[in-house]
Amino acid sequence: MKYTWWIIQSVLILVSVFFLLFGIDLLMAAYGFKDPFNFLMTFFAASFIILISLALALGFLIKMIRVWRRLKNHPAEN
């Protein structure tokens, strides 16, 4: 768990941020539709993408902060 765990968590946060930005872009694109059905489907899909990606990014970030605090208070004894 030396460096690979931190790299994996960082990559997962970056992927979550990518999907967050994708969801925001999709949400803005939803307002360009003239058909109400297409607007509603795209609006709710984009909101769902934003919700999931934000929750995952926050979860990964909280996990990294907890591990960092634990390592800071109790350094590894080799």
N, C-alpha and C positions, 0 to 999 in steps of 0.2 A: 504494500500500500504506500510505497514511497512516492513515486511520481506518477505512475500510471493511473491511479485512482483520481488524482487531481486533474490530469489531462482529460480523462473520460468525463468527469463532471463538468469541466469547462466546455468540452465539445457539446455535451447535452444542453448546457445553458445557451450556447450559440445557436444550436438547432431550434431551441424553443423561441429564441429571439427572432430567428428567421421566420418561423411560422407566425409569430406575433405580427411582424411587419407585413407578411403576406395577408393575414386576416384584416389588418387595417387597410391595406390596398384594396382588397376585395370588398370591404365595407364601403369605401369611397366609390368604387366602381358600381356598387348596387344602386346608388342614387342616379345613375345615368340611364337606367332602364325606364321605358315608357309603360311596359306591361306590369300591372300590380302583382301578378303571380310571380313573375321573374324577380321583381324587387323583393318580395317577401321571402322567397326561397333563398336568394343570395344574401339578404340581410341576416337571416337567422343562421345560415351556414357560416357566415363570416363572424358573427357574434360567438358562435360555438367554438370556432377555431381560435379566436382571441381568448376566450375563457380557458380552454384547455392549455394552450401554450403559456399563458400567464401563470396558471396554477402550477404547471410543471417547472417553469423557470424559477418560481418562488420556492418550490419544494427543493430543487437542486441547490439553490443558493443558501437556504436555511440549513440544509445538510452540510454544506461546505463550511459554513460559519460555526456550526456545532463541533465539527471535527477539528477545525482550526483552534477553537477555544480549548478543547480538551487536550490537544497537543501542546498548546502554549502553557497550560497549567500543569500538565504532567508530561514532561519530556520523556522520550523513550530511554530506558535504561539498558544500555548494551554492555 
